[in-house]
């Protein structure tokens, strides 16, 4: 396929004509493209690579962290589909597609599971739609260009509504995205709006960056995102826990992502990973 990185022109997608997200901004780093760089991908610009390298200097463990976060997401998706019986997933802040992606993991357990991907970067939209076209995802998946900061618009998007029936259990994925909401964005209200839309039996899968395990609180690393399209806002364990509201956390609770139901515990000498992750169920 033709890479959207070949130019900065408008691109299509589920956002619709005139969407404020359609123009690819190459003047500032974007978190999704930086994350792709950390994972060893190729879908990023020089501005993203430069910012990512600055982050790596301030937080050398970041590559291990994003891989651990990705593996946490894999395990969580398998659990909510296989054990939780969920057959529809709303993945907000999906990022650039990295195989296996959410729909591939879910379909390996339960073919026909419906997945709606949401991101605010048109590059993510373009690449995700190309992945859908090249796979057997078919009508069970959609890619939506929208912004977490407007949760009502996400929930009401026609492509989301086409796939996601909010009268039946839904798995909501907020994986490594809420830390890009500043306090001024009122992240508690954003996440609560999404939680409140879910019926009983639904799940929230959430991971979030923290500075709890480093003396410098990783403030220098987080400041790299001050020039990006979204700032990084590190939060404490107690603060991240708030985002789960009255949902019931599954064992082992809110832990660093390498410790969430991993087949093997991390090495004792492994550097701490500053990302919390948890999976919670709506019981009533």
N, C-alpha and C positions, 0 to 999 in steps of 0.2 A: 504494500500500500504506500501511498505518498505520505511522507511525514509532514504533519502540520508545522514542524519546526523549520520548514523551508521558507516560511514567510510570516509576516505579522498581520496578514489580512483577516477579514472577518471569516468565520467558519460557521457551518451549519450545526444542527443538533436539535435536541428536544426543547431548547430554550425558546425557539420561535423567533420570527423576524422582529428586529428591534429590541431584542433582549439586551440589557446592559452588560451581560457577561460575554457577548459574542466576540468582542475584539480581544485578541491575545495580547496581553501586556508584556512586552519584552524589556521594559525599562526597569522593572523591579523584580527581585526574586519572588517566586511563588512557592509556598510550603509543599504543594504536591510535587512540583518538579525537583525541589531540594530533596524530598523524601525518596524520589526515584533515584537521584544521584547517590544517596546513602546506600540504597539497595543494590547499586551497581548497574542501574538501568542506563538508557541512552537518550531518554526523552527530556532534555533540559537545555537551557541556554547558558552562555558564558556567565551571565549575571547570577544564575542559580548555582553554577559550579563554584564561583568565587565565594559566594555567601556560605555554601556548604563547607568549603575548605576552612573558612574562618570558624565555623561552628565546630568542626572536627578538632581544630587546634585548641579550642576552649573546653571541649568535651570529647576526648579521644574514644570513649566507649560508645559513641552514638551509633556506629554501624552495627555493633553487637545489639544495641538497644532496639533499633528498628527491625532487625531480624527476629529478635525475641518477641517484639510486638506483633509481627506478622504471624509467627507461629502460635501465639496466644489466640489471634483471630481465627486461625484454622481450627484449633481445638474447640473454641467456643461455638463456632458455626456447626461443627460436627455434633456437638452436644445438644444444641437447641433443636437441631433437626432430628437426630437419632433418638435422643432420650426425651426431649421436650415435645416431640411430635409436631413442631411448627413447620408449616408448608409455605410461608411467605415471609420475605425478609426485606426490610427497608434499610439500606446501607447509605448513610449520609456522611459525606466527606470521604468518598471511596478512594480517591487518589488515582494515579495512573495504574492501569491494569498490570498486575504481576501474577503470572500463573503459578499455582492454581488460584483463580479468583473465587469470590464468594459463591457465584452460581455453580462453578465447577465442583467445589467442595460439597455444596448442598445436593447437587444432582447425583453425585456419586453415592450419596446415602438414600435420597428419595427423588428420583426423576420427576420432573414436573413442578418442583418447588419454584415458586415465583419470586423473582428478585428485582427490586427497583433500586438502581444505583443513582446517587445524587452527588453532584459536585459543582463548584462555582467556577472551575477553570475550563475554558473551551477545549484546551488540549486534552484534558481528561475525557471530556465528552466525545471528542473525535476518535481517540484511541479506543475507548471502551466500545463505541459503536462498531468500530472495525473488528474488535475481538468478537463481538456478538455475531457479526456477519461471517466470520471465519470459523465459527464453532457451531455446535448443534443447540445453542441456547434457545433459538426460535422465539416463539411468542411468549415464553415464560419470563423474559427479561426486558427491562427498559433502562435507558440512560437519560437522566433528567438534569438539565442545567439550571440549578437553583442554589440558594445560599442558606446555610444553617441559621444565619442571623434573622431570617424571616421564616420561622417554622410553619406558620399558617400557610404561606405560599407553597412550601414543600408538601404539606399534607393535602392541600387542595389541588395540586397540579394534576391535570387530566391523565397523564401517563402513570402517575403514582396511583390514582384512583382506579385506573383500568386494571392494574395488577393486584393492588392491595385492598383487601376487604377488611375494613376496620371493625367488623362484627365478629371476626375470627382471629385467633391468636396470631400475633406478629412478632418477629424478632427485629428489634431496632438496634442497629449497629452504629455506635458513635465511637469509632476506634481512632485514637490519636487525632481528634479534631476539636474537642471542646476546649483544649488548651489554646486554641487560636481565637477564642472569644475573650475579649477584654472584659473587665468588670463593668465598663460603660455599656457593653452589649447586653448586660443583664443575663448572664449565662444560666442562672437558676430558673428564670422565667422561660428561657428558650427550651431548656431540657424538660421543664415541667409541662410545657405546652405539648411536647412530643409524647411524654409519658402519659399524660391525661387522655391522649387520643387512642391509647392502646386498650384493648379489652382484657378481661381476666384471662390468665393463661399465657399472656405475652411475656417476652423477655427483653431486657435491656443489657446489651453487651457494650461496655465502655472501658476505654483506656485513656490515661491522662499523664502527661509529663509532670515530674516533681523535682525539687531540689533538695528533698529531705535527706539524701544520703551523701552529700558532699559539703565540705566546709564552706566553699564559695557559693553554695546554694545554686550553682550553675547560672548565676545572673549574667555573667559575661557571655556565656553561650546563648542564653535566651535573647540578649540584646541584639544579636545578629539579625533577628527577625524584625527589629524596629524599622528597618528600611524595606522590609518585604511587604507583600500585599496584605499580610495579617501578622500581628505580633504574637509572640509566644508568651503565655502566662502560666508560669509554674505554680502549682498549688500543693498544699499539704495533704496528708492522708485524710485528715478530718474534713477538709474542704472538698476533696474529691468524693468522699463518702456521701456528702450532702446531695450530690447529683442523682443518687439512686432513690431519693425520696422514701416512700413507704414500701417500695419493692423489697422482696425478701432475697438477700444475697445467698447464692449457693456456696457450699464449701469449696475452697477454703476462705471465702470472703474476699475482701479487697486486698490484694497482695501485689508484689512486683510481678510483672508478666512472666518471667521465667518460672515462677513458683505456682502458676495457676494450672493445676492438673497436668503438669508436664510428665512425660513417661519416665524421665530420669531427673533427679534434682540437679541444679547447677553445681558446677565444681566449687569447692570451698574457697579456692583462690581466685575465682572469677570476679571481675570488677562489678560493683553494684550497678544495677540497671535502674535508672531513675524514671521508670514508667509503671504506674499502678494499673491493674486491670481487674475487672470483676464482671460477673454475670449474675443478674438478678431477675426474679420472676414476679409478676403481678398476680397476687393471690386473691384479691378481692377489690 
